[in-house]
Amino acid sequence: MKTAIYVRVSTNEQAEEGYSIDEQIDKLKKFCEVKDWQVANIYKDPGFTGSNIDRPGLKKLINDVENKKIETVLVYKLDRLSRSQKDTLFLIEDVFGINNTNFVSLNENFDTSTPFGKAMIGILAVFAQLEREQIKERMTMGKIGRAKAGKAMSWHWAPFGYTHKDDSYEVVDLEAQIVKQIFHDYLSGISITKLRDKMNDEGHIGKDIAWSYRTIRQTLDNPTYAGYTKYKDQIFPGNHEAIVSKEVYDEVQKQLEIRQKEAYKKNNNPRPFQAKYLVSGLVRCGHCGAALGLHQYAKKKDGTRTKIYKCHSRTGKKKNVTMVKADNCPSCDYPKEELENVVLSEIEKIRINPQLIQKSSHSAQEIDDTPLIKRLEELDRKLEKLVSLYLDETLSLEMLNDKKELIQKEKTAIEGKLNKTNKQKPELKISEAADILKNLKGSILKLDYEKQKIIVRKLIKQITLKDDEMVIQWRFAV
Ligand SMILES: [Zn+2]
């Protein structure tokens, strides 16, 4: 058995009895003799701490293990390998394990080639997880403790208007004046975009780089300026001087919300009067991708003109070359009344049968994430329970691993689903689309042309026409 002996001692530990490098080597060599193992190499890390794996001896050992030079790694005590459960587990499983190298720790009688040793790895995993959680917890406690004590939350930068002083912030007068101006200008009705331009036109005084929409927005809702400290969603009274009054700050928060809602409404009501015809601007040619425009033919004998929607690739050459997408587009003409009626009928269909909205939206959106998140939490609890069953010896390691795998699979699937639903958001909620249609209180075909135009644009993002095929892309679909 080609055995690697690994020994480590930190500077602090040198003084401690039984921890000297030579003593460790001595005992391990004797052990190999008893076992009739051949010592392939001795890897030493004198004066290195076990809190990380950045050690020259260990690196060389890992390298030799990966090059299959070693069959067994032997240490005097488990903490010689690492003081971190997480790193110990990593070395045992992801370095030694996958290279079919056994790991033996003399002091604990820990040997990964035995069933007991294998079970120990499972236990190590539990403690490694615990260790990770404790570190996270400690960091969180640290931050929330700072916030509660009213201390400054960031060491690296103070918000514009302040500078760090001891454990808190100190007002920078010039910058504070500008912050005040931003709050008061905003309250006087100036939009964030205009405010940004105004500040930058004045030369973004006190600031190295120009203001952006985001930095103005962040300034307006930063509670630090009203004298608070914030951690996540919790706000605590700070130890620093406020730059704006609480009243001004609160009023600005109200305005931010109101104006955001207004902007949202505006964006979801796309300028309905701009287009002259029902579907102009919405239709695309399925052959070449160009827009379709409305054209009128010469007067007929009765004085009327035939109006058609026609691909710009076929008409734009004289008028507007930039709209041409193909040289010889084979698309056909669409008589205005006919095309518009088909589109309106499609809307009428979903108005009469609102269930079709759901269907036309392709995949289910507006999925309520709550059940999925609840299921995730449930699975985590299940995992914890399994581990404790295992520790109580009610469950074998094999069973634990089998069940763990099943749970992990489901977790991965749910997490994937959550990511997907978060990414895909339709422009219009299904419920909003349903409301629009309900408010018509009758057939869309009976409305006047201007009103039809508004509804069409509220609901439809794009219509693609290819010969006699029509595909409608609804705003409520993803
Ligand atoms: Zn075309």
Residues whose N, C-alpha, C, O or C-beta is under 5 A from the ligand:
A	BS01	ZN	C285 H287 C288 G289 A290 C311 S313 C329 S331
